Amino acid sequence: MNGTVELEIMPQPTKAANTQARNDVSKTKPGPKPKKAEETVRYFLAKEGSSADKPELGEEITGASEALIRAFRSKDSLFFTVTAYRAEADTKGGTPTIVKRPARK
């Protein structure tokens, strides 16, 4: 051992290089998928005698907060959400694929 250490000094990247690297990464990162059509969530109180195992829809409620309050006040404390979809054929690329698309109320 002679007590010497070899170091290789690497130049620090510039701000422009950092910005370019971040831009390259953001282009390859998968982001949230854009919504093609608006999904409509509907809220229903549970029918009397209904359970989570055997759901039966009762009165439709206009929104999530109202459904939560009304369910809390009810005997069963249950409410259900329903989102409706349509099964449609998509023929992009010449190969038919079955896709789900939000149904309108």
Residue pairs with C-beta under 8 A, 6 or more apart in sequence:
13 21
36 101
37 101
37 102
38 102
39 83
39 102
40 83
40 84
40 102
40 103
40 104
40 105
41 64
41 81
41 82
41 83
42 60
42 81
42 82
42 83
42 84
42 105
43 60
43 61
43 62
43 63
43 64
43 66
43 67
43 79
43 80
43 81
43 82
44 57
44 58
44 59
44 60
44 61
44 67
44 79
44 80
44 81
44 82
45 58
45 59
45 61
45 67
45 70
45 71
45 74
45 78
45 79
46 55
46 56
46 57
46 58
46 71
46 74
46 76
46 78
46 79
46 80
47 56
47 57
47 58
48 58
48 75
48 76
49 56
50 56
50 58
50 76
50 78
51 76
51 78
52 78
55 80
57 80
57 82
61 67
61 70
61 79
64 81
67 79
67 81
68 79
70 79
71 77
71 78
71 79
83 102
84 102
84 103
84 105
85 100
85 101
85 102
85 103
86 100
86 101
86 102
86 103
87 98
87 99
87 100
88 98
88 99
88 100
88 101
89 96
89 97
89 98
89 99
90 96
90 97
90 98
90 99
91 97
